[in-house]
Amino acid sequence: VDARIRELGELVDSWLRQEVQHAVSEPAQRFGGMLEYHFGWRDTNLQRLEKRAPAGKRLRPVLTLLVSEAVSGVAEDARDAAIAVELIHNFSLVHDDIQDRSAMRHHRQTLWTVWGMPQGINAGDALFALAQVVLLRTKTDLAAQLAVELNRTALSLSEGQFLDIALQNGDVPATLEVYESMIARKTGALFACACRLGAMSAGAPRAAQDAYADYGLELGLAFQEQDDLLGIWGASSETGKPDAADVLERKRGLPAALALSEPNAPDWLKRLFDDEGGDVPPETVERVVAHFDALDLRARIQARVEARYQRALECLHAAQPRQPAGGYLAAICESLVARRA
């Protein structure tokens, strides 16, 4: 299973590389190099790397290809859709890094910290535009339908990012309802789209498209909730972030949303997450984590994650996938449950 997922990830990477390299005209080759840096193919001096630097697992486009294979038996039916999904995902990452002022991603400097915010915004825009070109260039009815679905998802990502920014700024309450609405429009929506585009590309009937999209939605929600768990309890040696990184950043993720939603949430905790900035002292970090532990949040979140993965498997079963692709899609659920980074 791991070998097949790795094989598809490398296939996506090779397709993606071809598209990015041919997208930029000669006078702007340095700009193309910036895009290649983001994908892990060049260093900060824009020199080609013999081996791709860590830059994500290509999980979303792999889902697109596996769903296509589960429907028609041919993963490559969804080639353009898979590339477009990964381009939209990376467009959102480049812009998110700027909005969050994130200096590092996958142990490397983010694009905007190397070349500045204006070029970072420009790079994200280019990735969004390239996704449209890749998806629409065949000029078929199917391509138009895929583009509509992808752009609905891009709009959803923008709504989710609005809620995320508002949540972190304290403009909306850090309730479980707001949190769930936010992640459904971000990670959940993009995973669902990745799966729906794979099903559409392979000619699946509407009921199967919906089942695969529901599988992707639950998978994405579980993935994000697990990310939030790792943001508090993940080992820094595996996540690449400081211990309890989300407390240091005062991130209003799932642990904070659950803790602040408690009827007797302490005032000191509310004040901490209401503050807009400043360093969080180590003793305060320890106090927050101890409070989360007293509420048994780690186990509660893990139970939520496992329940979502189980629902994803039920949705997958309803789609009646071909084998072995259906088995690979089920195995992704099982492997993600145990992930540590």
LINKA-V180111 format. One record per backbone hydrogen bond with DSSP energy under -1.0 kcal/mol. NH is the residue of the N-H (numbers start at 1). CO is the residue of the C=O. If there is no record, write none. Layout:
# LINKA-V180111
NH&CO ; NH&CO
This chain:
# LINKA-V180111
5&1 ; 6&2 ; 7&3 ; 8&4 ; 9&5 ; 10&6 ; 11&7 ; 12&8 ; 13&9 ; 14&10 ; 15&11 ; 16&12 ; 17&13 ; 18&14 ; 19&15 ; 20&16 ; 21&17 ; 22&18 ; 28&25 ; 29&26 ; 32&28 ; 33&29 ; 34&30 ; 35&31 ; 36&32 ; 37&33 ; 38&34 ; 39&35 ; 40&37 ; 41&36 ; 43&47 ; 46&43 ; 49&41 ; 53&40 ; 62&58 ; 63&59 ; 64&60 ; 65&61 ; 66&62 ; 67&63 ; 68&64 ; 69&65 ; 70&66 ; 71&67 ; 72&68 ; 73&69 ; 77&74 ; 78&75 ; 79&76 ; 82&78 ; 83&79 ; 84&80 ; 85&81 ; 86&82 ; 87&83 ; 88&84 ; 89&85 ; 90&86 ; 91&87 ; 92&88 ; 93&89 ; 94&90 ; 95&91 ; 96&92 ; 97&93 ; 98&94 ; 99&95 ; 100&96 ; 102&97 ; 105&108 ; 108&105 ; 110&103 ; 114&110 ; 115&111 ; 116&112 ; 120&116 ; 121&117 ; 122&118 ; 123&119 ; 124&120 ; 125&121 ; 126&122 ; 127&123 ; 128&124 ; 129&125 ; 130&126 ; 131&127 ; 132&128 ; 133&129 ; 134&130 ; 135&131 ; 136&132 ; 137&133 ; 139&136 ; 144&140 ; 145&141 ; 146&142 ; 147&143 ; 148&144 ; 149&145 ; 150&146 ; 151&147 ; 152&148 ; 153&149 ; 154&150 ; 155&151 ; 156&152 ; 157&153 ; 158&154 ; 159&155 ; 160&156 ; 161&157 ; 162&158 ; 163&159 ; 164&160 ; 165&161 ; 166&162 ; 167&163 ; 168&164 ; 169&165 ; 171&166 ; 172&166 ; 175&173 ; 179&175 ; 180&176 ; 181&177 ; 182&178 ; 183&179 ; 184&180 ; 185&181 ; 188&183 ; 190&186 ; 191&187 ; 192&188 ; 193&189 ; 194&190 ; 195&191 ; 196&192 ; 197&193 ; 198&194 ; 199&195 ; 200&196 ; 201&197 ; 202&198 ; 203&200 ; 204&199 ; 209&205 ; 210&206 ; 211&207 ; 212&208 ; 213&209 ; 214&210 ; 215&211 ; 216&212 ; 217&213 ; 218&214 ; 219&215 ; 220&216 ; 221&217 ; 222&218 ; 223&219 ; 224&220 ; 225&221 ; 226&222 ; 227&223 ; 228&224 ; 229&225 ; 230&226 ; 231&227 ; 232&229 ; 233&229 ; 234&230 ; 238&235 ; 239&235 ; 240&236 ; 245&242 ; 246&231 ; 247&244 ; 248&244 ; 249&245 ; 250&247 ; 251&246 ; 253&251 ; 257&253 ; 258&254 ; 259&255 ; 260&256 ; 261&257 ; 265&262 ; 270&266 ; 271&267 ; 272&268 ; 273&269 ; 274&270 ; 275&271 ; 285&281 ; 286&282 ; 287&283 ; 288&284 ; 289&285 ; 290&286 ; 291&287 ; 292&288 ; 293&289 ; 294&290 ; 295&291 ; 296&293 ; 297&292 ; 300&296 ; 301&297 ; 302&298 ; 303&299 ; 304&300 ; 305&301 ; 306&302 ; 307&303 ; 308&304 ; 309&305 ; 310&306 ; 311&307 ; 312&308 ; 313&309 ; 314&310 ; 315&311 ; 316&312 ; 317&313 ; 318&314 ; 319&315 ; 320&317 ; 322&70 ; 326&322 ; 328&324 ; 329&325 ; 330&326 ; 331&327 ; 332&328 ; 333&329 ; 334&330 ; 335&331 ; 336&332 ; 337&333 ; 339&336
